[in-house]
Amino acid sequence: MSTWPERMLSTPALALAVAVFVAFLLLLEGLYLLWQSAFGAQARRRTQRLQALAWERGRSRAVVRKQTAAAGPLTRWIESGSVLSWTERLLQQADLRWPAAQLLTLSLLGGMAGGLLARLLHAPAGVSGACAVGVGLMPWIYVAVRRRRRLRLMQRLLPDGLDMLARALRAGHAFSSALQMAGQEMTEPMGTELRLVHEEVNFGLSLPQALAHLVERVPLADLRYFVVAVLIQRESGGNLAEVMGKLAQLIRARLRLLDRVRVLSSEGRLSAWILGLMPFLLGGLLAAFNPRFMQPLWSDPLGLLMLKWMLGMMVVGVFLIARIVRIRV
């Protein structure tokens, strides 16, 4: 009499189990490929390129008008003004794919919520206004910080990109092919910007227009030098590879000098932070450990007047220190 394993091997159950296992593997493979096609690295890069191209000037105005007809009254009012294009440019420079109307609406609603919350806590009118302004500016501060970090990273990567363009030109490639090669080899966000210039040229834009769009997306003085050098070479001729190499050396020397200036001015920036934060920290500690001592400062009219003058003088002092330590190279 045969045992149970022998019966399993001699029956179609084994073939059925193998078929189920293979079908399960194929299902997993199909789900993985579907996820890669929708959310993989190539899909993300393709989506970023299409969104960046759609944000170019004059490319999405018809779509915006169609969306405005179905939008709410607040969105239609925001999109009808010229502030929309400025906000779109700011978001694009920060590499944020937010709609401009959404950022403006979020800032307005946040300011209203902050002011209303302060009024519910029985705060004075001045404090409520300050809370409303502070909460309303938080999205803009985030966008400004993202934009500043991205531009600094672009400034650091620009000399390497120019060297790569110069090597490609010395190897005999055309300028558009050199842009494509540098865009594929460079790290982000420099590679994305160079690839976008190459794609715009392939889509029918002239090279001066594509470079002008690049300057709008990345408002750096060093990048303007690169664009001016390319345009002059197209008009008058010359060795563009040599110009790129010399420009990369000049930008690296400028960045070294800028780093040295930042080190020498770090003491002034630290003083500005200490002088700006010390009154608030000391006031908070005194209010926590001795509330009766600090109570007249915001309950007495003379104390409120002192607070107003103190805040005004602090703003002026921090602004002056920031102007002193900001040295342009």
C-alpha positions as CSV (number, residue, x, y, z in Angstrom):
1,M,0.0,0.0,0.0
2,S,1.5,3.4,-1.1
3,T,2.2,6.1,1.5
4,W,0.8,9.7,1.4
5,P,3.9,11.3,-0.2
6,E,3.9,8.7,-2.9
7,R,0.2,9.4,-3.6
8,M,1.0,13.1,-3.8
9,L,3.7,12.5,-6.3
10,S,1.6,10.2,-8.4
11,T,-1.5,12.5,-8.5
12,P,-2.2,15.8,-10.3
13,A,-2.0,17.6,-7.0
14,L,1.7,18.3,-7.4
15,A,1.1,19.8,-10.9
16,L,-1.7,21.9,-9.5
17,A,0.5,23.2,-6.7
18,V,3.3,24.1,-9.1
19,A,0.8,25.8,-11.4
20,V,-0.6,27.8,-8.4
21,F,3.0,28.8,-7.3
22,V,3.9,29.9,-10.8
23,A,0.7,31.9,-11.1
24,F,1.4,33.6,-7.8
25,L,4.9,34.5,-8.9
26,L,3.6,35.9,-12.2
27,L,1.0,37.9,-10.2
28,L,3.6,39.4,-8.0
29,E,5.8,40.2,-11.0
30,G,2.9,41.9,-12.8
31,L,2.0,44.0,-9.7
32,Y,5.7,45.0,-9.3
33,L,5.9,46.0,-13.0
34,L,2.6,47.9,-12.7
35,W,3.9,49.8,-9.6
36,Q,7.2,50.6,-11.4
37,S,5.4,52.0,-14.4
38,A,3.2,54.2,-12.3
39,F,5.5,55.2,-9.3
40,G,9.0,54.1,-10.3
41,A,12.1,56.2,-10.8
42,Q,11.5,56.5,-14.5
43,A,7.9,57.4,-14.0
44,R,8.8,60.1,-11.5
45,R,11.4,61.6,-13.9
46,R,9.0,61.6,-16.8
47,T,6.3,63.3,-14.6
48,Q,8.8,65.9,-13.4
49,R,9.8,66.7,-17.0
50,L,6.2,67.0,-18.2
51,Q,5.3,69.2,-15.3
52,A,8.3,71.4,-15.8
53,L,7.5,71.8,-19.5
54,A,3.9,72.5,-18.7
55,W,4.9,75.3,-16.4
56,E,6.8,77.2,-19.0
57,R,5.6,80.6,-20.0
58,G,2.7,80.5,-22.4
59,R,2.3,76.7,-22.4
60,S,-0.4,76.2,-19.8
61,R,-2.5,79.4,-20.0
62,A,-5.4,77.6,-21.9
63,V,-5.5,74.9,-19.3
64,V,-5.5,77.4,-16.5
65,R,-8.4,79.3,-18.1
66,K,-10.4,76.0,-18.4
67,Q,-9.7,75.2,-14.8
68,T,-10.6,78.7,-13.6
69,A,-14.1,78.4,-15.1
70,A,-14.8,75.4,-12.8
71,A,-13.0,76.8,-9.8
72,G,-14.4,78.6,-6.8
73,P,-14.7,82.3,-6.5
74,L,-11.6,82.7,-4.3
75,T,-9.4,80.7,-6.8
76,R,-10.8,82.7,-9.8
77,W,-10.0,85.9,-8.0
78,I,-6.4,84.8,-7.2
79,E,-5.8,83.5,-10.7
80,S,-7.1,86.7,-12.3
81,G,-4.2,88.8,-10.9
82,S,-0.6,89.2,-11.9
83,V,0.5,87.7,-8.6
84,L,-0.2,84.2,-10.0
85,S,2.7,84.3,-12.5
86,W,5.1,85.5,-9.8
87,T,4.0,82.8,-7.4
88,E,4.3,80.1,-10.1
89,R,7.8,81.3,-10.8
90,L,8.7,81.2,-7.1
91,L,7.3,77.7,-6.7
92,Q,9.2,76.5,-9.8
93,Q,12.4,77.9,-8.6
94,A,11.9,76.1,-5.3
95,D,11.1,72.8,-7.2
96,L,7.6,72.5,-5.6
97,R,4.8,71.2,-7.8
98,W,2.1,73.1,-5.9
99,P,-0.6,75.1,-7.7
100,A,0.0,78.8,-7.1
101,A,-3.7,79.3,-6.1
102,Q,-3.3,76.6,-3.5
103,L,-0.3,78.3,-1.9
104,L,-2.1,81.7,-1.8
105,T,-5.3,80.2,-0.4
106,L,-3.4,78.2,2.2
107,S,-1.5,81.4,3.3
108,L,-4.8,83.4,3.5
109,L,-6.7,80.7,5.4
110,G,-3.8,80.1,7.8
111,G,-3.5,83.7,8.6
112,M,-7.3,83.9,9.3
113,A,-7.1,80.8,11.5
114,G,-4.1,82.1,13.5
115,G,-5.8,85.5,14.1
116,L,-9.0,83.8,15.1
117,L,-7.3,81.4,17.5
118,A,-5.4,84.3,19.2
119,R,-8.7,86.2,19.6
120,L,-10.4,83.1,21.1
121,L,-7.5,83.0,23.7
122,H,-8.4,86.7,24.6
123,A,-5.1,88.0,23.2
124,P,-4.8,91.8,22.4
125,A,-5.5,93.0,19.0
126,G,-1.8,93.6,18.2
127,V,-0.9,90.1,19.3
128,S,-3.7,88.7,17.2
129,G,-2.6,90.6,14.2
130,A,1.0,89.4,14.7
131,C,-0.2,85.8,15.0
132,A,-2.2,86.1,11.8
133,V,0.7,87.5,9.9
134,G,3.1,84.9,11.3
135,V,0.9,81.9,10.5
136,G,0.1,83.3,7.1
137,L,3.7,83.7,6.2
138,M,4.8,80.2,7.2
139,P,4.1,78.6,3.8
140,W,6.0,81.4,2.1
141,I,8.9,80.9,4.5
142,Y,9.0,77.2,3.7
143,V,9.0,78.0,-0.1
144,A,11.7,80.6,0.4
145,V,13.9,78.2,2.3
146,R,13.5,75.5,-0.3
147,R,14.3,78.0,-3.1
148,R,17.4,79.2,-1.3
149,R,18.7,75.7,-0.7
150,R,18.1,74.7,-4.3
151,L,19.8,77.8,-5.7
152,R,22.8,77.2,-3.5
153,L,23.1,73.6,-4.6
154,M,22.8,74.7,-8.2
155,Q,25.5,77.3,-7.7
156,R,27.8,74.5,-6.3
157,L,27.1,72.2,-9.2
158,L,27.4,74.8,-12.0
159,P,31.2,74.6,-12.4
160,D,31.1,70.8,-12.7
161,G,28.4,71.1,-15.3
162,L,30.4,73.7,-17.3
163,D,33.5,71.4,-17.2
164,M,31.4,68.5,-18.5
165,L,30.0,70.7,-21.3
166,A,33.6,71.8,-22.2
167,R,34.8,68.2,-22.3
168,A,31.9,67.2,-24.6
169,L,32.6,70.1,-26.9
170,R,36.3,69.3,-27.1
171,A,35.3,65.7,-28.0
172,G,33.6,67.0,-31.1
173,H,29.9,67.0,-30.0
174,A,27.5,69.7,-30.9
175,F,26.2,72.0,-28.1
176,S,22.8,70.4,-28.0
177,S,24.4,66.9,-27.7
178,A,26.7,68.2,-25.0
179,L,23.6,69.5,-23.1
180,Q,22.0,66.1,-23.3
181,M,25.1,64.3,-22.1
182,A,25.7,66.7,-19.2
183,G,22.0,66.4,-18.3
184,Q,22.3,62.6,-18.1
185,E,25.5,62.6,-16.1
186,M,25.0,65.5,-13.7
187,T,23.4,65.1,-10.3
188,E,20.1,66.7,-9.5
189,P,18.9,69.4,-9.8
190,M,21.6,70.5,-12.4
191,G,20.9,67.5,-14.6
192,T,17.2,68.2,-14.7
193,E,17.7,71.8,-15.8
194,L,20.2,70.9,-18.6
195,R,17.9,68.1,-19.8
196,L,15.0,70.5,-19.9
197,V,16.9,72.9,-22.1
198,H,17.8,70.1,-24.5
199,E,14.2,68.9,-24.6
200,E,12.9,72.5,-25.2
201,V,15.2,72.8,-28.2
202,N,14.1,69.5,-29.5
203,F,10.4,70.6,-29.1
204,G,11.0,73.5,-31.5
205,L,12.2,76.4,-29.3
206,S,15.2,78.3,-30.3
207,L,18.3,78.0,-28.1
208,P,18.1,81.7,-26.9
209,Q,14.5,81.1,-25.8
210,A,15.4,77.9,-24.0
211,L,18.4,79.6,-22.3
212,A,16.1,82.5,-21.3
213,H,13.7,80.0,-19.7
214,L,16.7,78.4,-17.9
215,V,17.6,81.8,-16.4
216,E,14.0,82.3,-15.2
217,R,14.0,78.9,-13.5
218,V,17.5,79.4,-12.0
219,P,18.1,83.1,-11.3
220,L,21.8,82.9,-10.6
221,A,24.4,85.5,-11.7
222,D,26.9,82.8,-12.6
223,L,24.3,81.1,-14.8
224,R,23.6,84.4,-16.6
225,Y,27.4,84.6,-17.4
226,F,27.1,81.1,-19.0
227,V,24.0,82.1,-21.1
228,V,25.7,85.3,-22.2
229,A,28.8,83.5,-23.2
230,V,26.8,81.0,-25.3
231,L,24.8,83.7,-27.0
232,I,27.9,85.8,-27.8
233,Q,29.7,82.7,-29.2
234,R,26.7,82.0,-31.5
235,E,26.8,85.6,-32.9
236,S,30.5,86.1,-33.2
237,G,32.1,82.6,-33.1
238,G,35.0,81.5,-31.0
239,N,36.2,78.5,-28.9
240,L,33.2,77.8,-26.7
241,A,34.9,74.9,-24.9
242,E,37.7,77.2,-23.8
243,V,35.2,79.8,-22.6
244,M,33.4,77.2,-20.6
245,G,36.6,76.0,-18.9
246,K,37.7,79.5,-18.0
247,L,34.2,80.4,-16.7
248,A,34.2,77.2,-14.5
249,Q,37.6,78.3,-13.1
250,L,36.2,81.8,-12.4
251,I,33.1,80.5,-10.7
252,R,35.1,78.1,-8.5
253,A,37.4,81.0,-7.4
254,R,34.4,83.1,-6.7
255,L,32.8,80.4,-4.6
256,R,36.1,80.0,-2.6
257,L,36.1,83.7,-1.9
258,L,32.5,83.6,-0.9
259,D,33.1,80.8,1.5
260,R,35.9,82.8,3.1
261,V,33.7,85.8,3.4
262,R,31.0,83.7,5.1
263,V,33.5,82.4,7.6
264,L,34.8,85.9,8.4
265,S,31.2,87.2,8.8
266,S,29.9,84.3,10.9
267,E,30.6,86.2,14.1
268,G,28.3,89.0,13.0
269,R,25.5,86.6,12.0
270,L,25.8,84.8,15.3
271,S,25.6,88.1,17.2
272,A,22.4,88.9,15.2
273,W,20.8,85.6,16.2
274,I,21.8,86.0,19.9
275,L,20.7,89.6,20.1
276,G,17.4,88.8,18.4
277,L,16.5,85.7,20.4
278,M,17.8,86.7,23.9
279,P,15.0,89.1,24.9
280,F,12.3,86.5,24.0
281,L,14.1,83.7,25.8
282,L,14.7,85.8,29.0
283,G,11.1,87.1,28.8
284,G,9.8,83.6,28.6
285,L,11.9,82.4,31.5
286,L,10.9,85.3,33.7
287,A,7.2,84.8,32.8
288,A,7.5,81.1,33.7
289,F,9.3,81.5,37.0
290,N,7.8,84.8,38.2
291,P,4.6,85.7,36.4
292,R,3.7,88.5,38.8
293,F,6.9,90.3,37.9
294,M,6.2,90.2,34.2
295,Q,2.4,90.9,34.4
296,P,2.6,94.7,34.2
297,L,4.6,94.5,31.0
298,W,1.5,93.5,29.0
299,S,-1.2,94.7,31.3
300,D,-0.1,98.2,31.9
301,P,-0.3,100.8,29.0
302,L,3.3,101.9,29.7
303,G,4.4,98.3,29.5
304,L,2.7,97.8,26.1
305,L,4.3,101.0,24.8
306,M,7.7,99.7,25.9
307,L,7.0,96.4,24.1
308,K,6.1,98.2,20.9
309,W,9.2,100.3,20.9
310,M,11.4,97.4,21.9
311,L,10.1,95.2,19.0
312,G,10.5,98.1,16.5
313,M,14.1,98.8,17.6
314,M,14.9,95.1,17.5
315,V,13.6,94.8,13.9
316,V,15.7,97.8,12.9
317,G,18.8,96.4,14.6
318,V,18.5,93.0,13.1
319,F,18.0,94.5,9.7
320,L,21.1,96.7,10.0
321,I,23.2,93.8,11.2
322,A,22.0,91.6,8.3
323,R,22.9,94.4,5.9
324,I,26.4,94.7,7.4
325,V,27.2,91.0,7.2
326,R,25.7,90.5,3.7
327,I,28.8,91.0,1.5
328,R,28.3,90.5,-2.2
329,V,31.1,88.8,-4.1
